[in-house]
Amino acid sequence: MEYVLWHALTAGPRKYGQDGISQNDITKLKSNFINADSWIIFDDNLEETGLGINEWSHRFNIAVKNNPGLIYDDYRCRIDFPTFNVLF
């Protein structure tokens, strides 16, 4: 889920599941991210873990390059995926 939410934060509103992620959702997400000064991920060993922006961006770009399906709820969809750089 953290990959889909980051994709929405960097790329804009999008469909997900039965509904979608709206601009209002993204605004709230961005505010929470800035206030926490980290991106929360789920780690199998450490459970919920906060990562700084540089570490998370690096991890996101590598993971999605290796598995573009991470940002889709339909894993049959495969596309060429650009590297995202986020400026706050």
Secondary structure, 3 states (H helix, E strand, C coil): CHHHHHHHHHHCCEEECCEEECHHHHHHHHHHHHHHCCEEEEECCCEEEEECHHHHHHHHHHHHHHCHHHHCCCCCCCCCCCCCCCCC
